[in-house]
């Protein structure tokens, strides 16, 4: 399974390495050099926690950029719930 994202007008895909329903997703990111782990935790009635870990980043600057990227995506997710 793949997810597709528009990047500068082009579409690129991230490939799932594995997934466990209601627990986690492991995927190769669209740059083919980094990986993303998304973990879902049950925190009681009507509460969940989502943790995103983006690995193998090449620099602190890239890390900071993606930190804000993922923050925005998680905020968007919250707005949809």
Residue, then its C-alpha position, 0 to 999 in steps of 0.5 A: x500500500x502507498x500513500x501519495x503526497x503532492x510535492x512542488x506540483x509532483x506526486x510522490x509516494x511513501x511505501x508501507x513497510x508494515x502496519x498493525x491495526x490500531x497500533x502502528x505504521x512503519x513506512x519508507x518516506x517519499x525521499x527513499x532515504x528516511x523512514x517514519x514510524x507512527x505509533x497509536x496509544x490508547x490513553x483511556x476512554x475517548x483518549x488516544x496519543x499519536x507519536x511520529x518518529x522520522x528517522x535517518x534525517x541528514x541534518x538538524x535543519x532537516x529535523x527542525x523542518x520536519x518537526x514543524x511539518x509533522x506538528x501541522x499534520x497532527x494538528x490537522x488530524x485533530x481538527x478533523x476529529 
